[in-house]
């Protein structure tokens, strides 16, 4: 049985979102073994979440040895940094829930996580897009911090 058929069975059983709504964002076509389809979907969601967490982590607590982190950190004002931290906290809670589910090996819990994640994903994606756009914009603008850097070696 293929991904679509297996997913339809699970969708009916657990009330999952439509396959099309998650297929593109989580690259479900790369799943080879459909025996544990929900586990693989949850794993793909967790991986995408980890990418977002890593980006935010570098912004919230930049490594002073990483020029890009420091530069982009400075592009955000204190209010934006507070918002980023709150958003980061939400993602960490969702990530930790995903880790719990990945160790439970229970299909019902995997389905519940997929539903939870799916209901948050549109907002997560939008917030990440706007954050990354601001990071990108920081490189386009004339940096007032260039003169502060001096010799870095």
Order of alpha helices (4+ residues) and beta strands (2+ residues): alpha-alpha-alpha-alpha-alpha-alpha-alpha
